[in-house]
Amino acid sequence: MLTKLAMTGFKHRWRDYLVLFSGLIMSSAIFYMFEALATNQDFLKQNTSISMVGLIFQFGSVLLTIITLVYIGYANSFLLSMRKRDYGLFMLVGARKSKIGQLIWVETLLVGITATIVGILVGTALTVGVSQILINSLGLTLHHFTAWYTPAAIATLLLYVGLFLIAGLFNLLSLTKTPALKLLHSNDQPNRPQLKPARQLIEIVVGVISIAIGYWSMANLKILQLMGIGLALVTIVLGTYLLFNAIFVWLMVALKRFSFAQRGLNGFTLSQLSFRIRNYTKMLSIVAMLFALALGAITVGMGFHSQIPSMANINNAYDMGLVNASTAEKAQIAAMKPKTTATYHFKATKKVVYFQAAEFNRQPFTTIHTRNKNQLTFNTVHNNAAKLQKSEDNYQLMQLQSGVMATATPVFLSKTAYAKLAQPEQRLTVFTTNNVIEHRVALNKLAKHHFHTTSPEQFGGRYAMYLMVNGMYSGLEFMGMFLGIAFLAMLASCLMFKILSGADADQHRYKILDKVGTTRRQLNGAINKEIAVLFILPGIVGIVHVLFGLQMFKIIMVTSPYTGIWLPFLIFAGLYLLYYLITITIYRRIVLQ
């Protein structure tokens, strides 16, 4: 009988359960996506040259576990709030507390296990989709990456099932020890914010100091090493929560005292935010951290991506050099519409390569010359034969002839002296396209055809450098972009879950406003302002965290991590705005029926 009553309650509130299930599924899916990288040691070792990346991911797992713990705690409180009234009615009609306790336990576990299993499957599908999009669009090279990774699935299942076992026990003790009448009226008790100046001042001071310590540790990561990451993790999370907990309560109470709170529905909007203020502070702290993680990961991923062409260009002025290129290979070069192309004849011994000086005077050879000990600050030099003979950069010519390991010395001779050499004459064809990355497919095909390999050790030029740098940075770039997308999805899940979980409870308030003559435009404006606050506050804190957090990547980036930062910020702002519009659209449909 109790099971039938429980199912009736489920059907009656299917929309709330749908919000709960979708939120939990997304949470477990994102956790699995992160663990699929964090627990795959072969992937981490093969795709990055940073030795401590495994430990960095362990710190990330701790942070994500904390976020998951709070998220599940909030989801469980939402489940509990939906069922309190129903269980109170069961008690009033004579149901035994032991039976109700069993029902609570089974329902909590059933919700948690089902959502976790579905979430792992969804996470696997998302891993496949996101990874393929990133690999194909960015031209990444990855090793030992797999969408389904059993240790990640086990870690996700154990964590979520364990947390729901604890949540089920908490629900059982909470509901069975609460009087029936109190359960019936549990949702009618507002959480009124109260100002406690002394306590809030202490929280603000401790919060600011904690965040300052976290920022300092990230800026001095070269000195602090792993201890700096752990210190930043603890202090920034703690400081973010304390600031939200102190400032947000004070802000809501203080704003009601200003005259603008009496205009239109501003007072109603502030009261809506104040009604569940304590729950908002926890969730907004999580969202602020997720915002910083998502934006930071995408910014760093795009930063690594932007460095690849810059680093490829510092090695050589030409994409590739072909010795004795065939007619078909020349046609392949022509198809790429190169900006420059030149052919030089030479005769070679084991240690010396002889060129005709006249050809280099007629077609100057361009070299890359670095300046100020900064390998990304360089200029191009157009050399005739005499300049190239004296230049310390003439090794770049030999790279194109016989690969980056070539140690032969170039010698430039007159036409007469060159003709006297007995060695057979060969041809070196060099060319430059407008962009190595755009032509990487054609260059890859050409390298396979001419060198019978794509190993950069076998040939020189910008394309060889691109392959080496891409192999070095692909893993880091993929991790940044992949995790950025994952954290962005979890951020949206947290915000939407928090807002939509209270939509049914808010519905009757908007009905009252409608009955007293409030226009639809005013109601929409009130909704827009309320939800905008919940999006803007964590967004501001998240951006500040990112701006300071990028300091820690100076030790592994050859260019400034702030270079081109406007692009990922602009992309992220567009996605964030899209989530905001989707959220207010769904919320309106629920509360303005």
C-alpha positions in Angstrom: 0.0 0.0 0.0 2.8 2.4 0.9 4.5 1.6 -2.4 1.4 2.5 -4.3 1.0 5.8 -2.4 4.7 6.6 -3.1 4.2 5.9 -6.8 1.2 8.1 -6.8 3.3 10.9 -5.3 5.9 10.3 -7.9 3.4 10.7 -10.7 2.0 13.8 -9.2 5.4 15.5 -9.0 7.1 13.9 -12.1 8.4 17.3 -13.2 10.3 17.8 -10.0 11.7 14.2 -10.2 12.7 14.9 -13.8 14.7 17.9 -12.6 16.3 15.9 -9.9 17.2 12.9 -12.2 18.6 15.1 -14.9 20.7 17.0 -12.5 22.1 13.9 -10.9 22.7 12.2 -14.2 24.6 15.2 -15.5 26.6 15.4 -12.3 27.7 11.7 -12.4 28.3 12.0 -16.2 30.7 14.9 -15.7 32.5 13.2 -12.8 33.0 10.2 -15.0 34.4 12.3 -17.8 36.9 13.9 -15.4 37.9 10.5 -13.9 38.3 9.0 -17.4 41.3 11.4 -17.8 42.4 11.5 -14.1 42.7 7.7 -13.6 44.1 6.9 -17.0 47.8 7.1 -16.1 49.0 5.8 -19.5 47.1 8.6 -21.2 48.6 11.3 -18.8 52.2 10.0 -19.2 52.0 9.6 -23.0 50.3 13.0 -23.8 52.2 15.5 -21.7 55.7 16.2 -20.7 54.8 17.6 -17.3 55.8 15.0 -14.7 53.4 16.2 -12.0 50.3 16.2 -14.1 49.1 13.1 -12.4 49.2 14.8 -9.0 47.5 17.9 -10.4 44.6 15.7 -11.5 44.5 14.1 -8.1 44.0 17.6 -6.6 41.4 18.2 -9.2 39.6 14.9 -8.2 39.6 16.1 -4.6 38.0 19.5 -5.6 35.5 17.8 -7.8 34.6 15.3 -5.0 34.0 18.3 -2.7 31.7 19.9 -5.3 29.9 16.6 -5.8 29.5 16.1 -2.1 27.8 19.5 -1.7 25.8 18.9 -4.9 24.4 15.6 -3.8 23.7 17.0 -0.4 21.6 19.7 -2.0 19.9 17.2 -4.3 19.1 15.0 -1.4 17.6 17.9 0.6 15.5 18.6 -2.5 14.3 15.0 -2.6 13.6 15.2 1.1 11.6 18.4 0.8 9.4 16.8 -1.9 8.6 13.8 0.3 8.2 15.4 3.7 4.6 16.3 3.3 3.8 12.8 1.8 5.5 11.0 4.6 3.7 13.2 7.2 0.3 12.2 5.6 1.4 8.5 5.8 2.0 8.8 9.5 -1.3 10.5 10.1 -3.2 7.7 8.5 -1.4 5.1 10.7 1.6 4.0 8.8 4.4 2.6 11.0 7.6 4.6 11.1 9.7 1.5 10.4 7.9 0.9 7.1 8.2 4.6 6.2 11.9 4.3 7.1 12.3 1.4 4.7 10.5 3.3 2.0 12.7 6.3 2.5 15.9 4.2 2.3 14.9 2.3 -0.8 13.7 5.4 -2.6 16.9 7.4 -1.9 19.1 4.5 -3.0 16.9 3.8 -6.1 17.1 7.4 -7.2 20.9 7.6 -6.6 21.9 4.2 -8.2 19.7 4.7 -11.2 20.9 8.2 -11.9 24.5 7.2 -11.4 24.4 4.2 -13.8 22.6 6.3 -16.4 25.1 9.1 -15.8 28.1 6.9 -16.4 26.6 5.8 -19.8 25.8 9.4 -20.7 29.3 10.4 -19.6 30.8 7.7 -21.9 28.7 9.0 -24.8 29.7 12.6 -24.1 33.4 11.6 -23.8 33.1 10.0 -27.3 31.4 13.0 -28.8 33.5 15.7 -27.2 36.8 14.0 -27.9 36.0 13.3 -31.5 35.0 16.9 -32.1 38.1 18.2 -30.4 40.5 15.8 -32.2 39.0 16.4 -35.6 38.6 20.2 -35.3 42.0 20.9 -33.7 44.1 18.2 -35.4 45.2 16.7 -32.1 47.4 13.6 -31.7 46.5 11.5 -28.6 47.7 8.2 -27.3 46.0 5.6 -25.0 42.8 7.6 -24.8 39.6 5.7 -24.4 36.0 6.8 -23.8 35.2 3.8 -21.6 37.6 3.4 -18.8 36.6 0.8 -16.2 38.5 2.3 -13.2 36.8 5.7 -13.8 33.3 4.0 -13.9 34.1 2.1 -10.7 35.3 5.3 -9.0 32.2 7.1 -10.0 29.8 4.3 -9.0 31.5 3.8 -5.6 31.5 7.6 -4.8 27.9 8.2 -5.7 26.5 5.0 -4.2 28.4 5.6 -1.0 27.1 9.2 -0.8 23.6 8.0 -1.4 23.9 5.3 1.3 24.8 8.0 3.7 22.0 10.3 2.4 19.5 7.4 2.8 20.5 6.9 6.4 20.3 10.6 7.0 16.8 10.7 5.5 15.7 7.8 7.5 16.8 9.3 10.8 15.5 12.8 9.9 12.0 11.8 8.9 11.3 9.1 11.4 12.2 11.3 14.3 10.2 14.3 13.1 6.6 14.7 14.2 3.9 14.2 11.5 2.5 17.8 11.9 6.0 19.3 11.5 6.5 17.3 8.3 3.2 18.5 6.9 4.2 22.2 7.4 8.0 21.9 6.7 7.8 23.7 3.4 5.9 26.6 4.9 8.8 27.8 7.1 10.9 30.5 5.4 14.6 30.8 5.9 14.7 34.4 6.9 18.2 35.9 6.7 19.5 37.7 9.8 22.4 40.1 9.9 25.1 39.2 12.4 27.7 42.0 11.9 30.5 40.6 14.0 30.3 37.1 12.5 29.9 38.4 8.9 32.9 40.8 9.3 35.1 37.9 10.5 33.9 35.7 7.6 34.7 38.6 5.1 38.2 39.1 6.6 39.0 35.4 6.7 37.6 34.9 3.2 39.7 37.8 1.7 42.8 36.5 3.4 42.2 33.0 2.3 41.7 34.0 -1.4 44.7 36.2 -1.3 46.9 33.3 0.0 45.5 31.1 -2.8 46.3 33.8 -5.5 49.8 34.2 -4.1 50.4 30.5 -4.1 49.4 30.2 -7.7 51.6 33.1 -8.8 54.6 31.4 -7.0 54.0 27.9 -8.2 57.5 27.6 -9.4 58.8 27.9 -5.8 56.0 26.1 -4.0 55.5 23.3 -6.5 52.7 20.8 -5.6 52.3 22.4 -2.2 51.2 25.6 -4.0 48.4 23.7 -5.8 47.1 22.1 -2.6 47.3 25.4 -0.7 45.4 27.2 -3.5 42.8 24.5 -3.6 42.0 24.7 0.1 42.2 28.5 0.5 40.3 29.6 -2.6 37.4 27.1 -2.0 37.2 28.2 1.7 37.5 31.9 0.9 34.8 31.8 -1.9 32.3 30.1 0.4 32.9 32.5 3.3 32.6 35.6 1.1 29.4 34.4 -0.5 28.0 33.4 2.9 28.8 36.7 4.5 28.3 39.2 1.6 25.2 37.7 -0.1 23.1 37.6 3.1 24.2 41.2 4.0 23.5 42.3 0.4 19.9 41.0 0.3 19.0 42.6 3.6 20.8 45.9 2.8 19.2 46.3 -0.6 15.7 46.1 0.8 16.4 49.3 2.7 17.0 51.4 -0.4 14.2 53.3 -2.2 14.6 51.4 -5.4 13.4 48.2 -3.6 10.0 49.7 -3.5 9.7 50.3 -7.2 7.8 47.8 -9.3 8.5 44.2 -8.3 12.1 44.8 -7.0 11.0 44.1 -3.4 9.4 40.8 -4.5 12.6 39.8 -6.4 14.7 40.5 -3.3 12.3 38.6 -1.1 12.5 35.6 -3.5 16.3 35.6 -3.3 16.1 36.0 0.5 13.6 33.2 1.0 16.2 30.4 0.4 19.3 32.5 1.0 21.3 29.8 2.8 20.9 27.3 0.1 21.9 29.9 -2.5 25.2 30.7 -0.8 26.4 27.1 -1.0 25.2 26.6 -4.6 26.6 29.9 -5.7 30.0 29.0 -4.2 30.0 25.8 -6.2 29.0 27.6 -9.4 31.7 30.2 -8.9 34.4 27.5 -8.6 32.9 25.6 -11.6 32.8 28.8 -13.6 36.5 29.4 -12.8 37.5 25.8 -13.6 35.5 25.8 -16.9 36.7 29.2 -18.1 40.2 28.6 -16.9 40.5 25.2 -18.6 39.1 26.5 -21.9 41.4 29.6 -21.8 44.5 27.4 -21.1 43.5 24.9 -23.7 43.1 27.6 -26.3 46.4 29.1 -25.1 48.2 25.9 -25.8 46.5 25.7 -29.2 47.5 29.3 -30.1 51.2 28.5 -29.2 51.5 25.7 -31.8 51.7 27.8 -35.0 53.9 30.4 -33.2 56.4 27.7 -32.1 56.2 26.0 -35.5 57.3 29.2 -37.2 60.4 29.7 -35.1 62.2 26.6 -36.4 62.4 27.4 -40.1 61.0 29.8 -42.8 60.0 26.9 -45.0 57.3 24.2 -44.5 59.4 21.3 -46.0 62.3 20.5 -48.2 62.2 17.6 -50.8 65.3 16.1 -52.4 64.8 15.1 -56.0 61.1 15.8 -55.9 59.1 13.8 -58.5 56.6 15.4 -60.9 53.7 14.1 -58.8 55.2 15.7 -55.7 55.7 19.0 -57.4 52.0 18.9 -58.4 51.1 18.3 -54.7 53.1 21.3 -53.7 51.5 23.5 -56.4 48.1 22.4 -55.3 48.8 24.0 -51.9 49.4 27.3 -53.6 52.6 28.1 -51.8 53.7 31.7 -51.1 57.3 30.9 -52.0 59.0 28.0 -53.7 62.6 27.6 -54.8 64.8 24.8 -56.2 68.6 24.6 -55.4 71.0 22.1 -57.0 73.7 20.5 -54.9 76.4 17.8 -54.8 77.1 16.1 -51.5 79.7 14.1 -49.6 79.3 12.6 -46.1 80.3 15.8 -44.4 79.9 18.6 -46.9 77.1 19.8 -49.2 78.1 21.9 -52.1 75.7 24.5 -53.6 75.8 26.9 -56.5 76.3 30.4 -55.1 74.5 31.9 -58.2 71.2 30.2 -57.4 71.2 31.6 -53.8 72.0 35.1 -55.2 69.1 34.8 -57.6 66.7 33.2 -55.1 67.8 34.3 -51.5 67.3 31.7 -48.8 65.2 33.0 -45.9 66.3 32.1 -42.3 64.8 32.7 -38.9 66.9 34.6 -36.4 65.8 34.7 -32.7 66.3 37.8 -30.6 66.7 38.7 -26.9 66.9 35.1 -25.8 63.2 34.7 -26.3 62.5 32.0 -28.8 59.2 33.5 -29.9 60.8 36.9 -30.7 62.3 36.5 -34.1 62.8 38.1 -37.5 63.4 36.7 -41.0 66.6 37.3 -42.9 67.0 37.0 -46.7 70.4 35.6 -47.4 72.5 35.5 -50.6 75.3 32.9 -50.8 77.9 35.1 -49.1 75.6 36.0 -46.1 74.4 32.4 -45.7 77.9 31.1 -45.7 78.8 33.3 -42.7 75.4 33.0 -41.0 75.0 30.9 -37.8 71.5 30.1 -39.0 72.6 28.2 -42.1 71.9 24.9 -40.3 68.2 25.6 -41.3 69.2 24.9 -44.9 70.6 21.5 -43.9 67.5 20.7 -41.9 65.5 20.9 -45.1 67.9 18.7 -47.0 68.4 15.8 -44.7 66.3 16.2 -41.5 66.9 17.9 -38.1 69.8 15.6 -37.3 71.9 16.7 -40.3 75.4 17.8 -39.3 76.9 18.4 -42.8 78.4 21.8 -43.6 77.1 23.9 -46.5 79.6 25.3 -49.0 78.7 27.7 -51.8 80.8 27.5 -55.0 81.0 29.4 -58.2 79.5 27.7 -61.3 82.9 26.7 -62.6 84.1 25.1 -59.3 80.8 23.4 -58.8 81.0 21.8 -62.3 84.4 20.2 -61.5 82.9 18.1 -58.6 82.5 14.5 -59.4 79.5 13.8 -57.2 76.1 13.3 -58.9 73.9 16.4 -58.9 70.7 16.5 -56.9 67.8 19.0 -56.4 66.5 20.5 -53.2 62.9 22.0 -53.5 61.7 24.2 -50.6 58.4 25.9 -50.2 56.3 27.9 -47.8 52.5 27.9 -47.5 50.4 30.6 -45.9 49.6 28.3 -42.9 51.0 24.9 -41.9 48.0 23.9 -39.8 45.5 24.6 -42.7 47.6 22.4 -45.0 48.5 19.7 -42.5 46.5 17.0 -44.3 48.3 17.8 -47.6 51.7 18.1 -46.0 51.1 14.8 -44.2 50.3 13.1 -47.5 53.4 14.6 -49.1 55.6 13.5 -46.3 54.3 9.9 -46.5 54.8 9.9 -50.3 58.4 11.3 -50.2 59.9 10.1 -46.9 57.6 7.0 -46.5 57.0 8.2 -42.9 55.5 11.1 -41.0 58.2 11.0 -38.2 59.5 14.6 -37.8 63.0 13.3 -37.2 63.2 12.3 -40.9 62.6 15.8 -42.4 62.9 19.4 -41.3 61.0 22.6 -41.7 57.9 24.1 -40.1 55.8 21.1 -40.7 58.3 18.9 -38.8 58.3 21.4 -35.9 54.5 21.5 -36.0 54.4 17.7 -35.5 56.8 17.8 -32.6 55.0 20.7 -30.8 51.6 19.3 -31.6 52.6 16.0 -30.1 53.9 17.8 -27.0 50.9 20.1 -26.5 48.1 18.0 -27.9 47.5 16.2 -24.6 47.5 19.5 -22.6 45.3 21.2 -25.1 42.8 18.3 -25.2 42.7 18.1 -21.4 42.0 21.9 -21.1 39.3 22.0 -23.8 37.7 18.7 -22.7 37.6 19.5 -19.0 36.4 23.1 -19.8 33.4 21.7 -21.7 32.7 19.2 -19.0 32.9 21.8 -16.2 30.7 24.1 -18.2 28.0 21.4 -18.5 28.2 20.7 -14.8 28.0 24.5 -14.0 24.8 24.7 -16.1 23.5 21.6 -14.4 24.1 23.1 -10.9 22.5 26.4 -11.7 19.5 25.1 -13.6 18.9 22.4 -10.9 19.0 25.0 -8.2 16.7 27.4 -9.9 14.2 24.9 -11.4 14.0 22.8 -8.2 12.2 25.7 -6.6 10.0 26.6 -9.5 6.9 24.7 -8.4 7.1 26.3 -5.0 7.3 29.7 -6.6 4.3 29.1 -8.9 1.6 30.1 -6.4 3.4 33.4 -5.6 3.3 34.4 -9.3 -0.3 33.4 -9.4 -1.1 35.8 -6.6 0.8 38.6 -8.4 -1.2 37.8 -11.6 -4.5 38.0 -9.6 -3.7 41.4 -8.2 -3.2 42.9 -11.7 0.5 42.5 -12.3 1.2 42.6 -16.1 3.0 39.7 -17.8 5.8 42.1 -18.7 6.4 42.9 -15.1 6.4 39.2 -14.1 8.9 38.4 -16.9 11.1 41.3 -15.7 11.1 40.0 -12.1 12.1 36.6 -13.3 14.9 38.0 -15.5 16.3 40.0 -12.6 16.1 37.2 -10.0 17.9 34.6 -12.2 20.3 37.2 -13.6 21.6 37.8 -10.0 22.2 34.0 -9.7 24.2 34.0 -12.9 26.1 37.3 -12.5 27.5 36.9 -9.0 29.3 33.6 -9.4 30.4 34.8 -12.9 32.2 37.8 -11.5 33.9 35.8 -8.8 34.9 33.1 -11.3 36.4 35.6 -13.7 38.6 37.1 -10.9 39.7 33.5 -10.0 40.7 32.8 -13.6 42.6 36.1 -14.0 44.8 35.3 -11.0 44.8 31.5 -11.6 46.5 31.9 -15.1 49.6 32.9 -13.3 50.3 29.3 -12.5 50.6 28.4 -16.2 53.5 30.8 -16.8 56.0 28.1 -15.9 54.7 25.7 -18.7 53.8 28.2 -21.4 56.4 29.9 -23.6 54.1 32.8 -24.3 52.0 34.8 -21.8 48.9 32.8 -20.7 47.0 36.1 -21.1 47.7 36.4 -24.8 44.4 36.4 -26.8 42.4 35.9 -23.6 39.5 37.9 -25.0 38.6 35.1 -27.4 37.9 32.3 -24.8 36.2 34.9 -22.5 34.0 36.0 -25.4 33.1 32.4 -26.3 32.4 31.5 -22.7 30.2 34.6 -22.2 28.1 33.6 -25.2 27.6 30.1 -23.9 26.9 31.4 -20.4 24.3 33.8 -21.8 22.7 30.9 -23.7 22.4 28.9 -20.5 20.8 31.9 -18.9 18.2 32.3 -21.7 17.4 28.6 -21.6 16.9 28.7 -17.8 14.6 31.7 -17.7 12.6 30.2 -20.6 12.0 26.9 -18.7 11.4 28.7 -15.4 8.8 31.0 -17.0 6.9 28.0 -18.5 6.7 26.4 -15.0 5.7 29.5 -12.9 3.7 31.5 -15.4 1.2 28.8 -16.5 
